[in-house]
């Protein structure tokens, strides 16, 4: 039988009795591990139009985390890490792949002071991921946090934990710039992937990062409710001043920045001079001001979301949360609908 797989717009969380009088009573933070706490459960995607030094620095200053992308030379990536860590209190992550220079890159990043190494491949439940994680764990032991992904199944989570991952990115094919499902027919609607992966909790408790397809703060709240410990976002941060890339002016002087998938033609030509599998697109997004303002808005909305369920923290939120499925008429009603 074919299983039903829901995603963010298919559900709503049911409001519940709340004794919370102010958003300040709510703690939306979470732990990546015993030494790494984030007060804002938001992680910036390792993409060349989202996260280099400036974004990673500002994510950390605002309580989140940025993962500096790997589509550059080792020296360039190390420079970005250095610029993100002006002072040593900043928490910074950086990505590596699973082939070529990944061991040398990981060593250089560790020496540069990164707190998180993210083993970043599109299909993470893979033999090359196993090899990379075993090598990295052998090299570093528990001296650095290893994030890995992406996967979309409970089995994928369990295997990555056995191979050495300390946190897992969940989501295949749901990103706003992603064409994986169209090109390959593979993927799982992201909320369903999170719900399935969260079932690994009893066997392999590990922080889960819901990655891709998060369009608005409500989607963050739904992801946290149904099993994610953190969310990873690209489009929600795209177009901010701290993203890499020049400002582009249109003929009417409106300002834009590029946002592109790392498997888009543009991105692949840029970093390796040829295209292999095309699974992403490139677009322009309006310039949106500082990332601090965006993150503060997201922080307020997540707190309001917890408050509607009467929850003071993520553990209480998970225990209390109830959800319903909505129809397409419900979805139409859920969106502002006076403006046609
Ligand atoms: P968004 O937040 O919906 O924009 O999705 C961002 C996520 O899409 C990233 O964190 C990656 O997991 C994923 N991603 C980035 N580039 C590509 C691509 O070219 N194809 C498919 N997925 C991508």
Boltz pocket constraint, residues with backbone or C-beta under 6 A from the ligand:
constraints:
  - pocket:
      binder: B
      contacts: [[A, 45], [A, 46], [A, 47], [A, 150], [A, 171], [A, 173], [A, 174], [A, 175], [A, 176], [A, 177], [A, 178], [A, 179], [A, 180], [A, 211], [A, 212], [A, 213], [A, 214], [A, 232], [A, 233], [A, 234], [A, 235], [A, 236], [A, 260], [A, 261], [A, 262], [A, 263], [A, 264], [A, 279], [A, 280], [A, 281]]
      max_distance: 6.0
